[in-house]
Amino acid sequence: MADSLNSLRDEVDVFVAERDWAQFHTPKNLAMGVAIEAAELMEHFLWSTDAESAALDPVRRERIAQEMGDVLIYLVRLSQVVDIDLVAAASAKLAQNRVKYPVEKARGRATKYLDFE
């Protein structure tokens, strides 16, 4: 069982190699896989109230966990294929978001940065 992003990446490598699937893993196909799996994740929350979406029974929680796992696996594989350090990309994006959403303007607000006054 993977205990870090690096070990997950290694597990994904083995899984793909065992099945000879690298030939199908183009950036386009993997990006589409991310979107499809994200949509499957969203489906578990469709028509739920905010309260219902926050109070998950064990069965629903497990199904959601499986979809989240699918999304992450696709992202990890895509990052391998396009040679992007996923952790570095996320850290860089967080740094950008800190600038776009300064605490003094964003705290407690769900406003897009373009709409800050």
Secondary structure, DSSP 8 states (H G I E B T S, - for coil): ---SHHHHHHHHHHHHHHHT-GGG--HHHHHHHHHHHHHHHHHTTTT--HHHHHS--HHHHHHHHHHHHHHHHHHHHHHHHTT--HHHHHHHHHHHHHHHS-HHHHTT----GGG--
